[in-house]
Amino acid sequence: MKAIPEIAKSFSTEEKIKEAARKVFTQKGYAATRTRDIAEEAGLNLALLNYYFRSKEKLFDIIMTETFQVFMQSIVEIINDEQTTMNEKIEKMVSRYIDTLTIHPDIPLFIISEIKADPKKFMSKTGMSQHFQNSFLKKQMMELAMANKTPLINPLHIMLNMMSLTIFPFVANPIIQNIGGLSKEQFNEMMQERKKLIPIWISSMIAPTGYSADKKQD
């Protein structure tokens, strides 16, 4: 009978550490965070933190993986919503990307490092390819193209452009802030502006132009 409370206690402590780590990583970033900072935020001693999580790197990987999986699930729900138009889906995805990356700016670099370390494992773990290939969003893109309402281009171009326009500023954040003389708050305000701008740019890209993938270039 004593085993159940013990398990519950262990689970509670583990979650407490992860919540503290999420908060500290968000406030300070990965590089500036010390395991001691996380232990203090959780109200635990450093030895107990090390008992549950061997290192800062391990804890960061766990948190980023969990955060990314929750984020991906929300994106899957958006791209498979049969009640919204293609443009509405793009607006929702852009907004979700920016909101998530504003809170978790380390996610892009985490993903890059994971892809570099083992691309097959990362793709298998996230199921990104299957999510898009089987999505209602792709079906909408293809239907519009077949109806000659959009250019006959690979739908992947649209997704790549949307992700690049949304994610790259967060990857290049230090450079952008330096070039523009922006504070962290001003940078975040600029990203909020992009919630409205990016869907407009994407809509312009897929607007009817007479372009055809089979049309030869002059």
RAFEN-V577191 format. One line per field, one symbol per residue. ss: DSSP state (A for helix, B for strand, O for the rest). burial: b if it has 24 or more other ideal C-beta (glycine too) atoms within 12 Angstrom, else e. Layout:
ss: ???
burial: ???
//
This chain:
ss: OAAAAAAAAAAAAAAAAAAAAAAAAAAAOOOOOOAAAAAAAAOOOAAAAAAAOOOAAAAAAAAAAAAAAAAAAAAAAAAOOOOOOAAAAAAAAAAAAAAAAAAOOOAAAAAAAAAAAAAAAAAAAAOAAAAAAOOAAAAAAAAAAAOOOOOBOOAAAAAAAAAAAAAAAAAOAAAAAAAAOOOAAAAAAAAAAAAAAAAAAAAAAAOOOOOBOOOOOO
burial: eeeeeeeeeeeebbebbbebbbebbbeeebeebebebbbebbebeeeebeebbeebeebbbbbbbbbbeebbeebbebbbeeeeebbebbbbbbbbbbbbbbebbbbbbbbeebeeeeeeebeeebebeebbeebbbbebbeebbeeeebbebebeebbebbbbbbbebbeebeeeeeeeeeeeeebbebbeebbeebbeebbebbeeeeeeeeeeee
//
